[in-house]
C-alpha cells in the first residue's frame, strides 16, 4: 500500500509517503516510532531521520507498524517536533521555560 499524504499546518507543507514496512529498507522515517510496554517504558525506539535497516523491520512490526510513513524528497517538509517548537515560541513568555520537543509535543512550564 503506497499512499502519498500532503498535510498543511501553519503554512508549511508536509509530504509523507505511506508504504509497507517490509519494503521500507533504506527509507527515512519522518516521525518518531514509540514503543509502549505498560509499567516499563514509553519511549521512541526510532527517531525521525532514522534510515530504516533490514534489522529494524522485526522491531517495527513488533510495535504494530505494518505500514510506515517515510519522507518524500521535498525541502518544504517540517517534522512534528519542529512544528511544536514553532508553536512553543509563539506561546512562551518570560515566565516560562521549555522542555525539548518529543513526539510532537513541547511544554512551556510556568515558574516564579
Helices and strands as residue ranges (DSSP letters): E 3-9, E 12-20, G 21-23, E 33-37, E 41-46, G 54-56, H 57-62, E 67-71, H 80-91, E 96-98, E 108-110
